[in-house]
Amino acid sequence: MKLYHSPKAPNPERVTNFLKVKGKLDAVEIEEISIMKQEHKTDEYRNVSPFAQVPALVLDDGTKLTESRAICTYFEGIFPEPNLMGKDPKEKALIEMWDRRIELMLFMQFATWFRNAHEAMAPLEVPQSAEAAAKGEKNAKGFVKKLDQHLVGNDFVAANRFSIADISLFIACGFAGVMKWQPHKELDNLGAWYARAGEKLAG
Ligand SMILES: N[C@@H](CCC(=O)N[C@@H](CS)C(=O)NCC(=O)O)C(=O)O
């Protein structure tokens, strides 16, 4: 199977870090797609990913998976250990709940801010909107404050153990630096969690 990856871009990094924690990075052939060079906009790549986004996973039978969480669900199924998406209905629901919140209330909001404010994104976000950027920034920063409170007494984001939700949040915190924002350095509980999650990701 082949994974289309853009190093440093947060959604692809969620998938490669998920695989890394599983110890299975070698199980996929990786092809790098440069978003900055707009390689994801070619007809050839659109044939893999109709929305021209990275990551994408193409299975050996030709099936195309083009949502990072769906790709992780597939990897969780074929590489069950260590479990990262929940072992029973309650854990699965809690982990999905937090991972979706991180995706919708942090990733999406941060992306709106970054794409509408950063000069490197100008060719991809036409036209950029200062109003949209301000809204995304406010929403992302508001969510992270709530998350910091959630982490009082919780070592990890969901179900009292390391999971895909921690991987998503860790990647988001690191990527926030492109807007000179380091939420884990501003908020104490998030900072302590960042150190714990970093240890798990380092193996
Ligand atoms: N919902 C998708 C989002 C994928 C996505 O937005 N990927 C970004 C990189 S982090 C991308 O391909 N951006 C290129 C563009 O928007 O032109 C997923 O989770 O995989």
The ligand as an ORCA input file, in Angstrom:
! r2SCAN-3c Opt
* xyz 0 1
  N      -9.958     16.340      6.370
  C      -8.717     16.053      5.687
  C      -7.935     17.338      5.578
  C      -6.655     17.162      4.801
  C      -5.937     18.503      4.590
  O      -6.515     19.584      4.759
  N      -4.661     18.418      4.244
  C      -3.897     19.615      3.980
  C      -2.499     19.445      4.549
  S      -2.529     19.441      6.319
  C      -3.811     19.822      2.487
  O      -3.747     18.882      1.746
  N      -3.804     21.089      2.063
  C      -3.651     21.459      0.697
  C      -4.590     22.537      0.269
  O      -5.497     22.846      1.041
  O      -4.459     23.044     -0.836
  C      -7.938     14.991      6.443
  O      -8.104     14.915      7.671
  O      -7.167     14.229      5.866
*
